[in-house]
Amino acid sequence: MVLCFLRNRFLSAKRLNLHVFVRNAHQLNLNKVDNSSELTKKPLSTLYVPGRRGKDVYQIVRPLIDVDFISKNIDGLKRSCRLRGLSTQLNLDELVPKLLIWDHLRTEYKCLVEKDKEFLEKFKELSSSGTENLELSKEHYEFIQILKSTKTKLHDIEDEILPDVQLIPNFVDDLTPHEKDVILLSEPVDQELSTVSHKVVGTNMGLLTFSETSPTAYYLLGELSELEHAINTYFAMRLMPFGFAPMACPDFCKSFISEAVGSDPHSQDNCIQLQPPKDNNKESGQKNIVVGSSSFETFCAYFTNMNVNESNLPLRYFSQGRSYDARHRNVQSPDLFTVVQSTSIHSLVVCKDSDAEREFENLFDHITSCYSDFKISRRIVEVSAANLNPTETRRKRLELWSPSQKKFIPVAHTSQRGDFISKRLHATYGVDYHAKGYCTFVEGSAVQIPVLIGCILENYQTSKHTFDFQKTLEFLHEYI
């Protein structure tokens, strides 16, 4: 069975070669010049880099800032800010006029740069002929003063508006609850069942060990390690018939990717940083963030500055590996529900906007169907706007029942991101080098395996508070 699984993965990987990708040229950074401004108290964004700070932070991609789109959709963006609780942080009525000024200055500056090139061509012609034009030199000197003044004005307003532009959220989907999470399905549970926690079951049997050096480090031993492997293989085998192909992703990404998906790379609660790059690193200012190979961020890194062949849409992938949750770093009494590092499977659909709603529902249905065989009580929740990531428009969450905690624990989810992140990272679709539109991302975690194992231990424990994998979950045995 394992050989069959590897063969299927190989065939799925071969299918990836049919998809034609073309990298876009990096956007021209016209503002990467001096470093005259003082250091700001707030850490510099590595995504929205002000022009005069280009020497401090290497800007890998320049996010699209569509001023006309923001102006025309200001009511929808205000609604999104209000529902997410961002109205006190972001005043769109004040920001939009400044954006219009910035857009005008940016256009003016680009025109001046082109005119300066014309001057340089004239000087080159004069130099080749051995002649000199004092009048032209004087005109160019006066022009350079205008160019410098315009650039300074552009940099000044960039320093003012870019921190606010970064706060602009995605729209809120009409199906997203306004005030609180809505329970769409809640299967019956046995409130009277006498159980102990999965941590007690696992440690008493010698199958689960938490490290003394780090409270968030843990080891699955014996049957639990076999169970982890079986679950991983089971979900992969269930996803591939739905058209999902496996993709190998890196364990870390640059900080601008974390910002693009709505995380704060400077926050200890949001991200786990690797050792900072050396001062002479060509990507100075960009931090390396540990996200795990099974994460939305590493998918986004792959599609940054990429033009996907339109005929291949929709693309469906999943990645197996580690994922990390920095929020659990300081948990005092960790268990499998609160670990930092999880073995997980993350899925992604790249499509057009017209297919987004169907792909969202299909992905969630596919993920939910994988849990039917486990026969653990489930709950499906439509997440409210206040609990969404700023880049999400909608999220559905799947939860499993924990008898010891008497509550449902999140184990999987599906998120709708629209083209919001694609516009930040220039992930487009089209033909060859000709982009026709921005990709829509639908993504989600198919399974957080430690959470699922914890729920299995609690729901399948014996009257003596033990667990016997060989006598339960027979459908998983073939994947060991």
Stockholm file with secondary structure:
# STOCKHOLM 1.0

chainA/1-480         MVLCFLRNRFLSAKRLNLHVFVRNAHQLNLNKVDNSSELTKKPLSTLYVPGRRGKDVYQIVRPLIDVDFISKNIDGLKRSCRLRGLSTQLNLDELVPKLLIWDHLRTEYKCLVEKDKEFLEKFKELSSSGTENLELSKEHYEFIQILKSTKTKLHDIEDEILPDVQLIPNFVDDLTPHEKDVILLSEPVDQELSTVSHKVVGTNMGLLTFSETSPTAYYLLGELSELEHAINTYFAMRLMPFGFAPMACPDFCKSFISEAVGSDPHSQDNCIQLQPPKDNNKESGQKNIVVGSSSFETFCAYFTNMNVNESNLPLRYFSQGRSYDARHRNVQSPDLFTVVQSTSIHSLVVCKDSDAEREFENLFDHITSCYSDFKISRRIVEVSAANLNPTETRRKRLELWSPSQKKFIPVAHTSQRGDFISKRLHATYGVDYHAKGYCTFVEGSAVQIPVLIGCILENYQTSKHTFDFQKTLEFLHEYI
#=GR chainA/1-480 SS CHHHHHHHHHHHHHHHTTSCEEECCCCCCTTCCCCCSCCCSSCCCSSSCCGGGTTTSCCSCCCCCCHHHHHHTHHHHHHHHHHHTCTTTCCHHHHHHHHHHHHHHHHHHHHHHHHHHHHHHHHHHHHHHTCCCHHHHHHHHHHHHHHHHHHHHHHHHHHHHHHHHTTCCCCCCTTSCSSSCEEEEECCCCTTCCCCCHHHHHHHTTSEEECSSCTTCEEECTHHHHHHHHHHHHHHHHHGGGTCEECCCCSEEEHHHHHHTTCCTTCTTTCEECCCCCTTCTTTTCCEEECCSSSHHHHHHHHTTEEEEGGGCSEEEEEEEEEECGGGTTCSSCCTTSCSEEEEEEEEEEECGGGHHHHHHHHHHHHHHTTGGGCCCEEEEECCGGGSCTTCSEEEEEEEEETTTTEEEEEEEEEEEETHHHHHHTCEEEETTEEEEECEEEEEEEEEHHHHHHHHHHHSCCTTSCCCGGGSCGGGGGGC
#=GC SS_cons         CHHHHHHHHHHHHHHHTTSCEEECCCCCCTTCCCCCSCCCSSCCCSSSCCGGGTTTSCCSCCCCCCHHHHHHTHHHHHHHHHHHTCTTTCCHHHHHHHHHHHHHHHHHHHHHHHHHHHHHHHHHHHHHHTCCCHHHHHHHHHHHHHHHHHHHHHHHHHHHHHHHHTTCCCCCCTTSCSSSCEEEEECCCCTTCCCCCHHHHHHHTTSEEECSSCTTCEEECTHHHHHHHHHHHHHHHHHGGGTCEECCCCSEEEHHHHHHTTCCTTCTTTCEECCCCCTTCTTTTCCEEECCSSSHHHHHHHHTTEEEEGGGCSEEEEEEEEEECGGGTTCSSCCTTSCSEEEEEEEEEEECGGGHHHHHHHHHHHHHHTTGGGCCCEEEEECCGGGSCTTCSEEEEEEEEETTTTEEEEEEEEEEEETHHHHHHTCEEEETTEEEEECEEEEEEEEEHHHHHHHHHHHSCCTTSCCCGGGSCGGGGGGC
//
